[in-house]
Structures are given as structure tokens and as C-alpha cells.
């Protein structure tokens, strides 16, 4: 699915809360999983931008928590993810991040009754940073890679996976083809799977951190954004950008 930039910006702006996902999906144009991908982008980017500003307020926030405010209330009033707010509050209590992460997996380990209730509330409220939220994203990635694997296998195309390549190269693509395919006038020697949507920020970040280095190591290739991309796309040397329509369009 390709989306023009103006439409995407409008959709991005409309996803203010997690509950907006179901409301917008009910209108029939976008499915909930695509909207969750966009909402995740927005949540993570906003949290990254605010992180140090919130961190500088931690002594005051901790005082408010000691005064009776919950972690979730503090998170909402500062428009910040509850899991990350909980890290700061737990840190003021002398709790390590490693221990806090264990608590998120098993709140029963929390001895302090009040904070045990807080952790349970955080897990109910935060849809992105919890272990459950991370697993949703990981499963999305597994499904995307499996779709490419099945597509290659059905055509008898040989390849090596990221696991096969690990240790042999400084960076590893998802699929390094034994024989290149030809698509849109270019050789494709590797395929990278992205279980996300290629919006301008994501595409440029992936290009800088992964795709450009891949071309230096492996030559020209292709990235597939399984939830579509936003047009106009930037043009990158030796990297084709596709979505799931590629699987229908490709002719050997």
C-alpha cells in the first residue's frame, strides 16, 4: 500500500491515543495493525524526543509520586509512556533497570505492595513498551520474514539468512540470494524485510544505518516494507523500495 505524504501526515496526527486505532479502523480504510505500526512510530519518536527533558524532572516527579500520584498518572500528565516513567520512579527507589524489567515480566516479584499495583497498572496501560508490546512487534517481524522465505522457497531460489551470515560479515541482511534476480532494471542480490511502514523518517533512518552499508558489502538489493510506504520516496543508489505488492508483480 502506497500513501501520499499529505494523507499520511493527517493520519499520523489523528492517532493521539491508543484508542484512536480502533476508531479509525472502524471507518474501513486502514486496518488496525497498520495503524498500530504508525502509532508505535509516533509514541517512540515522541518519547525519544522528550526523554532527557523528563529525566531532568525526575526528582520532582518522584516527590509527586511519594505524595500519592501514580506512575500512570504522572505518565499521562507528561505525555510519556508509563513503562519509561516507571523506570525513572523505580530508579529513585534504588531499583535497577534489570530488576524493573524482571518485574514487568512478573509483577508478583515486587515486594512493595504499592509498587506491585503500580506495575500491574503500567502493564494494562502501556501498549508499546511492555513485554507484550515488544512481543507483538517481534512476531510482526517473524511473519514478514517468513513471507519472504516462503516466496523464495516456492521459486526454488537459494539464499542464506541472517543467521547463516552472522560472523562472516560486519552487517547481515535478512536474505542474501545465491543468484541475483532482476527487478525494475536493477540486479537484486539481497532482500531486507521490514515489518513496518516506510514513512520518510523510517526510510531515511534505515538507509543510513543499514541499507547503505549493505550495498557496500553485498551490492545492490531491495527492502520490503510489509505495511507499505509513503510517497514520494527518496531515491537511493542500489536500493529498491517495495511493499507486499512486489510478491504479486514480480515475473521471473
Beta strands, then each sheet from edge to edge (+ up, - down):
strand 1: 2-4
strand 2: 159-161
strand 3: 175-183
strand 4: 186-194
strand 5: 221-225
strand 6: 229-231
strand 7: 239-242
sheet 1: 1+ 6+
sheet 2: 2+ 3- 4+ 5+ 7+
end
